[in-house]
Each structure stands twice: as structure tokens, then as C-alpha cells.
Amino acid sequence: MTSWNSYLKTLPNDLLASIVVFLVALPLCMGIAIASGVPPDKAAAAGLMTGIVGGIVVGLLGGSQLQVSGPAAGLTVIVYEMIQEYGWEKVGVLFFAAGAIQLAAGLIRVGPWFRAVSPAVIYGMLSGIGVLIFASQFHIMLDDSPKGSGLMNLISFPEAIYKGIVPTGEVQHETAARIGILTILVIIGWNLLPKRIRLIPAALIAVVIATVVATVLNLPINKVQVPENFFDAIQLPVLPTWEDLAHWQKMAISAVSLAFIASAETLLCATAVDKMHQGPRTNYDRELAAQGVGNMICGLIGALPMTGVIVRSAANVDAGAKTRLSAVLHGVWLLLFVAFLPQVLSYIPTAALAALLVYTGYKLINLKIIPTLAEYGWSEVAIYIATVVFIVATDLLTGVVIGIILAVIKLAWTFSTLEIAVTRDSVSQRTIMHLRGAATFMQLPKLAAALEQVPPNSHLHVHFEELSYIDHACLDLLINWEKQHEATGGTLDIDWEGLEARFRRPAFANGNRNTQPKKPSEAAASPVSSAAEIPAGAAPGVSEAAPRR
């Protein structure tokens, strides 16, 4: 536990970092709320209240020192679907239920299990969300309404582009489009400047410039709607009716889906943040429980659900934060802003916030990860593509579930496949056997059949270099076969020391590469030493089998 003296020592660093994170969070909180389908008159309040709760409550209770929580782009799709299905007044109950699930999961210490997802699925989920955000917010950037689904948003792209170029009626879509394009160009241009100049976040600079231009020119485009009293937006959730409860299974699936996706995103983000600093590591169960408490509060006050968010967290670390105080203070600054300067928000064009999300969606579509995934086998690329396609074609939950199923099928196939290549030299009576894949008890008949084909008086050399797994059953078969083979005048050459080095099992070691271990019964099943280090850019916190050699 960090002492008060430690907080005082690091106060200057945390204070500066909190201001930077506040400036990053301010436009993102509002933009994500609009993208999530919150009614326009409540969107700004809902998003900022989530940022306040994420900063103050989760910042104090969380298990990650430097992670920042708030409304997340990764949740916009599922939240939008929930709002369309149940209405904004009723989704608070589902947000509360999802938070309760997260709290329970943290208390029973299953936090790390939420990270056990294939990188291909994680990247597919993020890219699929990126496509959906980009497609929906492109329409809002033109002061138009998004269509009913991700596919419809993509199909109607030509129409949207036409509206953004050619005046079509009373609504000046082309004017809103220019403000949106200006916002994106400012973000790109600002990020090209030297880092020492970029003290203020690009997103805030872009929104401020777009707001000034729209206000000075008095452009007839949509602006952020702000309530007279910001805290009037706080509302208790409407309890479901008996008619709603008749569909309780569907509501339960929605709550569980939200809890799972929010938890996975939070804990993966926490792992990424841990890699950015040298301070205390994340307590995943505590972080998960804190997120649950935060989402329960958000469900009760009419705010959006939250996760740990990588953009704000990275800004926090880069700005020099040392303790959780920076995240807490960023929530305090958001609270003071909505308390004393809420009307400033009413000058912000919604096109600028939508453009910010268009850029965010584009960044989430990380096609550069495909070559990295390909190093681990093209099946990983196939899982990635399938996850993206099904998310866009159906919905977020279906796409993620299909991705996980495909990853499990691939894992089962990997651990049930054994390739045996045998070459013979009739002159030297030498046989060479290469094993590739996983040598498990399920492949025992296949391995036994290959051994039976070896001539009785020949010398057999077995290579394990391309073997990913070998269990006790196959080792026992080789040891017993060696005894029988020696009785016929043959020999078996197995590099036991190499096998020990590869699988890191001391039971194999005996100092003689051509003889069996002293205690064959101790040669228990042993997977490859450890999962390969995740390549640069891979999903944080998720390990994967070693790449094929």
C-alpha cells in the first residue's frame, strides 16, 4: 500500500499527469457517449459521469496503479445494441448487473481467467469494433443518422460520401463533413510534431479548433446538447416490467456479455500498462472487483459502463504519473468542469466528436498485426479474419464467441496431430524418424505402427526438434520399444539431453544421450517449456504457442 508520504513526494508528477489525462478524457467521454447511442440531450452528461466515477471510485479502489478507467470505444457497439433493444431508461439495470458480475468474479479470484483469450480473437474483436465505430461515426460526422447495422452503415457509404460533397437539402451535411475532416487533419498534423511540442493532446486541440471555426463562422451544424443543470442528468434506472422479465434470458445474456467484454478489455489494458512502467504490478482480482463497483454505480446514476482504457492510461504513464493519485485527480477535474463550466460544451460540434471516433475506429483496425499473427501460423490469421467478419456481419458477441470456438478447435487440432516422417538407408541399416506436432496418447497407435515398420536389426534415430508436446504414454512406448529392439540386434538413439533442454524436465537428464532415463516413470507429460514471448504489437497479457519452425 502506498503511504501518504509517497503520495506527497510524487504529487508534482501526478498533478501534471492528471491534467494531461483530463484533457484527453474530456472529448473522448462525450464522443463515446454519442457513439454509444445515448439520447443527444443526455450523451455529454452520461459520458462525463462515467469518466468521473472511473477516475475517483475505480482510481481509489482499483488494482492497477496507473490504469485510467472511463467510457471505452470497445464497448460502444454492445452498448448501442443494448440501448436500441431496451431503451436508455432501462439499460441501467443491465449495467448494474454486469458490474455485479464483475464484482463477484473479482471476489472469487477469477480475474486472470478473463485474460485467457487467443490474441487472434482479441485483435479480431478490436478490429471488428473499429470497423463498426468507423462506419457508424462516419454518418454522424455528416450530421446524419447511422443505419440499423454495421453492414448497412458500410453499404450506405457511397450515399454518405455523396451527401458530404454535394448539398442535398435543408441539412448541411457537407458543412458538417468539412468540420469533421478539419478535426481529423488537425489530429494527424499535431501528432507529426516533435513530442516536446505536443504537451496538449491532439484530440483536444482538434476539437477546440473545430469548435472555434464553427462558432466564429456560425455554421448551421449540430452541437452538443447540455442540460441546464448537469446533475439533473443523474437518473435512477427504470426497473424492468413483467413483460420485460418474460425475456429475462435475453437480458441475462446481454449483462453477461457486457461483463465479459468489459473485463477482458480492462485486464488486457492493465497488462499493457504494466509493461509501460516499473512500479507495482496489477492485482487483477482487485481491479476486476473495482470495475464492478464502478459499473454498478454507473448503472444507478444513468451513466455509461466503463473499462480500463489504453489511450488515457498510456497518456497517464507518458506524462510521468507515479501513483493512482493521477487517475483520481483526473476524475476530480472532470467533476469540477461539469459543475462550473458545463455550458462551454454546448459550443462543440457533434461532427468534431464523431470525427474523433472515426479516427479512433481507424486506429483500432490494426491490419499490421496480420504478419505478426502469420508467424504463429496462418490459422491465427484465419481466426482473426473470421472474428472481424462475424462481428461486422452479425453482432459483437456472436463474432467473439465464434472466434473463441475457432481458437479452441485450432488448439484441439494442434494437440491431436502428429506427423511422422521416416527415411531409411538400406546400405548403413540406419533409419531416421522425425516427429512433428504433439505426441499424445491419442497418437499412440500411429507412433507404434511407425515403430513396427523399423527393420529389426537397424539403428533408429528419433528427432524431437519439431515436437511441441510429448506425454508419458509416448515416452513409455519408446522406452519399451527400445528394449525389444535391442533384443533383435538394433539400437535406438534418442537425444535425451536435447529433449530435457527442450521441455525443461529434469526427469530426462542422465548424462547419456543414447540410454534411457534412470526413472522412466518420472518422465511425465510435459508441454513445451513455456509459451513464446508475445511479439511486438501482440495482445498484452495473452500468450500463444511458439511459432512454427
N, C-alpha and C positions, 0 to 999 in steps of 0.2 A: 504494500500500500504506500502510495506517495505521500510524504509528510507535508505539512503546511509550509515548513521552511523550504522544501524543494520547490513548491509552487511559487513562493516568493522569489527564489533565485532565478527561476525560468520565466517570471512574469513578463519581462520585456519581449522575449521571443514569442510567447503565447499570445500576448496582446496584439502584436503586429500580425501574426498568422491569423488570428480570429477576424481581423478587419479584412484581410485578403479573402478568407473563406466567405465572409458575409457578402462581399461584393460579387463573388462567383455565384453564391446561392440565390441572391435576390432575383435575378431574371430567370434562373432555371426553375425555381419553385413555382413561379407564375406560369411559365411556358409549359411545364409538365402538367400542371393542373388543367390548362386549356386542352392539351393533347389528350388528357385522360377522359374528356367528355363531361367535365363538371359544368353545370349551367353557368353561362357567362357572368352573371351577377354575383356568383359565389366562387368563381375559379381562383381569383387572386388570393382571397382570404383562405380558402381551403389549402392551397399550396404553401402559403407562408406559415400557416398554423402548423403544418406538418414539419416545416423546417425548424420552427421554434421548439416543438416537442422533441424532434430528433436531436437538436443541439443541447437543450437544457436537461431533459429527462434521460435520454439514452446516453448523452455525453457523460452524465454523472454515474449512471448505473452500468454502462457497457464494459465488456471485457477487452476491448481494443483501445489502447491509449490514444492513438492518433486518427482513428477512423471517424469520419463525419457521416451522420445519417440524415436523411431527408427524403422528399419525394424523388422517385427514381424513374428514369426513362425506361428502364427494363420492365416496369410494372404498368406502363401506360396502356398496353394492349389488353391485358387481362382486366384492368380496372375499367377501361372503356366498355368492354363486353359486359361486365357486371352492371355498370350504370345503365346501359341500354336494355338489359334484361329485367332489372328490378327497380330502376329509378334511383335518383340520387338520394332521396329521403330514406330509402330502406337499406342501402348498401352499408351504412354504418354498422349495422348488426353483423354483417359478414366480415367487415374489417375487424370488429371486436373479436369475433370467433376465431379468425385467422391469428390474431395476436395471442389469444388464449392457447391456441395450439402451439405456437412458438414458445410461449412461457412454459407450458408443460414439457415440451421437448427439451428445453434447456434445463429444467429442474431434474428430469430423469437422465440427463447427461447423454443425450444422443446427438449433440451438436456436431461433432466431427463427421457423423454419417451423412449429413447433408452435403458434404464435400465429395462424397464418393460417386462422382458422375464423370463419365468419359469426357476428355477435352473436346472431342469432336462434337458431342452433344451440346456442351457449353457454348462453343463458338458458333454452332449452328443456331442455338437459341438466340444469342446476341445478334447474329447477322439477320435472322428472321425478324426479330424485333426492330432492327434497324430499317429493314425494307418497309415494314408496316408503318413505322413512325415517319419515314421519309415520304411515303405515298400519301398518308393522311394529312400531314402538316403542309405538304405542297399545296393542297387545296385551300387550307386555312390561310396560308401565306398570300393567297389571292383574294382574301375576304370572301371565300366561297365555303360551302359546307362539304365535309368529307362524305364519301359514299358509304354504303352499308357494309362493305367488307374490304379486306386488303386487296383481293383480286379486282374488285370493282374500282377501287382507287387507282390501281395500276392501269386497268383497261381504259379509264377515262383520262389518262394523262394527256393524250393529244388534244382533247377538248379543253383541258385546263391550260395547256400552253397557249392555245389559240386565244382563250379569254385573257391571258396575261399579256398578249401582244396587241390584240385588236379590240377597241372599245365595242362593247356589246349591248349596253343599255344603261339603266339608272345606276347600278352598282359599278363603281370604277375599279374593276378587277385589275386593270393594267397599272393603275396608280399604286395599289397595294403591292403588286408584284415588284414595282421599282423599289419600294421601301424594303421589301424582303431581300431583293438582290443586293441593294446597298448594304444591308446588315451583314450578309454573308461575305461580301467583298471586304468589308472592314475587318471582320474576324480573321479572314485569310491574310490580309495585309498586315494586321497588327502582330500576328504570330510569326511573320517573317522578320520582324525587327529583332535586334540583339536583346538577349534576355535581360540585361541590366536596365533596358529602357522599358520593358514590359512589366512595370510594377503593378499596374492596374489590369485586371483580367480582360481579355479580348471580348468576351461576351458582354460585359458591362459597357465597355467603350462603344461597341457596335449598337447596343440598344439605346444608349444616350444620344449618339449621333443621329440615329434614325428618328428618335423622339424629337430632337431639336429641329430636324429638317421638316418633319410632318407638322410640327407646331408653328414654325415660322411661316411656312407656305400655306398653312391652314388647309391641309389636304383632307378631302372628304372620305376618310377611311375609318374602319372600326378601331376603337380604343379600348383599353382595359376598363372594365366596369368595376367601380369600387363602391361598397356600401357607405352610407352616411357615417355610421359608426362601425368601425371594422369589427368590433367584438359582437356586433349583432349577428354576424355570420355564424357564431357558435350555436349549434343546434344539437339537441339530443336525437339519436336515431329513432325513426318510427319503427315500432315493433311489428313483426310480420303478422298478418291476419291469418285466420283459419284457412282461408283459401291459399295463402302463401305456403303455409305449413304442409298442405297437401303435396307440395313439391319439395319436401324437405331433403330428399336425396340429392336433387339437383343443387340446392343451396349448400348442402354439406360438401359436395364435390367442389363447388366454387371456393368455399372457405379453405378447404384443404389444399387446393391448387395454389391459391394465393399464398398460403403459409409456406408451402414447399418452395415456390419460385422465389419469394422474398428471402427465405432463409438461405437458399443456395447462393443467391446473388450477394447477400450480406457476408457470408462466411468466405466465399471466394475473394471478395473485395478485401476482407480482413487479412487474408493470406498475402495478397498483393501488397498491402500496406506494410505488413511485417517485413517484406523484402526491401522496403524503401528506407528503413531506419534501423538503428542499432539498439533501440530501447526495449522495454519489456514486450514479450510475445503475447499474442491474443489468447485469452481464455474463451474458447468457442462456446462453451455451455453458458457462461455468464453473458456473453454478447448476444446469444440467441434469446435468452430469457429477457434481457433488457429490450431487445427489439420487440418482443412480445408485449411487454408492458407499454412501450411506446405506441404500438399499433392498437392496443386496447383503448388507450386514451384518445387516439385519433378517431377511432370508431365512435367514441362517446361525444365528441365535440364537433363532428362534421368536417373533419379534415381527411386528407388522403392517407393511404398507407405508406409506409416508409421502408427503406432498406439502407444498408451501408452503401455509399455512393463513391465511386472511384475518382471522378473528376474533382469533387470537393476535397476528398481525402488526400489526393495527390497534391492539390494546391496547398493543403494544410502542411504536409511534410516539406514541400519545396520552400514554403515561406519560413521554415525554421521552427515549427512547433515542437515543444518538448514534452508536454503533458496533455491530459484530457481537458485542461482548462481552456485551451484554444477552441475546441468544439463547443464547450458550454458557452463561452463568451460570444461566439458567432450566433448562437440562439438568442442571447440577450440583446444583441444589436438588432436582430430581426424583430424582436418584440418591441423594442423602443421605436423602431422605424414605423411599424404599423400603428403604434399608439400615438405618435406625434406627427408623422408625415404621410398618412395614407393617401391623401388627395394627389400627391405627386404621381402616384401610379396611374391616375386617370388620363395622363398625357401620353402614355406608352401605346404605340400602335400594336394591335394583336399580330399584324403581319410581321413585325420585328421579332416578337417572341416565337412565332411559328417558324420564321427563318432560322432562328437559333436551334430549334428542334430539327429542322430539315438538315442542318449541318451536323447535328449530333447523330441523327439517324444514318447519315452518310458515313460518319466515322465508325459507327458500330458495324457496318457491313465490311468486315475485315477480310477481303479476298487474299491478302498477303499471307494469311495463315495456311492456305491450301498447300503450298510447297512444304511447309513445316510438317503438316499432317501427313503428307505423302511419304515423308521419311519413315513413318511408322506403318506404312502400308496403304495402298490405295483404298482398302476397305474403310479406313478412317475418313478419307475424303468422301466416299460414298455415304457414310453416316452423316457427315456434315451437310452434304447437299440435300439428302433426304429430309433432315430436320428442318432446314430452311424452307424447302418446297412445301412440306406439310403444314408448317406454321402459317405460311402465306396463303395456301390454298384452303386450309380449314380453320384452325384456331391455335393459340399458343399451347394450351395443354395437350391437345392431340399431337402436335408436332414434337413436343418434348418427350411425350410417352413413346411415340414411335421411334424416336432417336435412341432412347434408353433401351427399348426392346431390341433394336438392331445391334446396339453395342453388346448386349448380353448374348445375343445369337453369335456375334463375332467371337466373343470370349469363349463360348462353349465350343465353337468350331475350332478355335485355336488350340484348346486343351483336349480336343478329341481327334486331332490329326497328327499322324506320324508318317513321314516319308522315309523309306529305307532304300538307299542306293548301294548296290553290291557290284564290285568289279573283281574279276579273278585273273590270275596269271598262272596258266597251266604249267608253264616251264618251272617257275620257282615255287609252285604249290602255295602261293600266297593269295589270300582273299582280303579285300578291304571293304569295310561296311561303314557308310556314312549315315548317321541318324539326324533327321531334321524335324523339328516340331516338338510335340510333347509325348514323352514315353510314359503313359499311364497304364493302369491295369486294363483299361478298355482296349488298348492296343497290344495286349499280351499275346493273343493268338497270332497276330500279324508278325510280331517280332519272333515268336517261337518258330513260325513257318519259315522265316528267312534264315534263322539259325540252322534249321534242319537241312537246308539246301547246301550248307557248307560241307565240302568233302571231308571225310573222317580224318585223314592224316595231314590236313593242311594247316597253315598258320593264318589265323584270323586277327586282323587289327580293326578295332571299333573306334570310330571318331565321334566325339561328343560336341565338337565346336559349335555346331548349328542347332544344338538341342536347347530348348527353352525350359524344359521341365523333365524330371525323371523321378518316378516314385519307387517305393520299396519293392513292389511286385516285380518290376522290370529288372531292378538290380539283382534281386534274388534269382530271377531266371538266368541272368548272365553268369552269376557265380556258380549255380548248379550245373549249367550247361558246360562251363569250363572244366569242371571235374570229369564229366562224361567225355568231353572232347579230348582231354589229356589221356584218358584210358585207351583211346583209339590211335594215339601217337601224334595228335595235333596239339597246337598251342593257341592260347588266347592272349592277345596284347591289348590291354586297356590302360590308358594314361590316368591312373587313379589320382595322382597328384594334380594333374590338369583338371580332373573332374572336381577335386576338392577346391581348387582355386576358383573354378567357375561357379560352383554352387556354395562355396564357403561353408562346407560341412566338415568339421574335424574328424568325423567318423570314417572318412575315406582315407585319411592320411596314414601311411605306414612306412614311408621312405622307400618303397619299391614299386615302381610303376608297372611291373609285369606280374604282380601277385595280388591275390585278393586281400581285402581288409582283414584285420585280425578279428573284428567282430561284425560279420555281415549283417547280423540282426539289428545293429545300430544304424545301418545305412538307410535311415527312414526317408520318407518323401521329402523332397526339398526343392522349392522353387528357385528360379534364378535369383542370385544374391539379393538384389533389390531393384526396384523399378528404376529405369534410367532417369537421369536428371531431366527435368522438363526443359525443352528448348526455349530459346529466347522468343518471347511473344506467346508462349503457350498459356493455357488457362492456369491461373495461380491456384496452388493447393491441390491440383489433380494430377495424380501420377498415372503413367501408362506403361505398357510393356516395352521392353527395349527394342529399338529399331532393328529391322531385319538386316543381316549382314550379307 
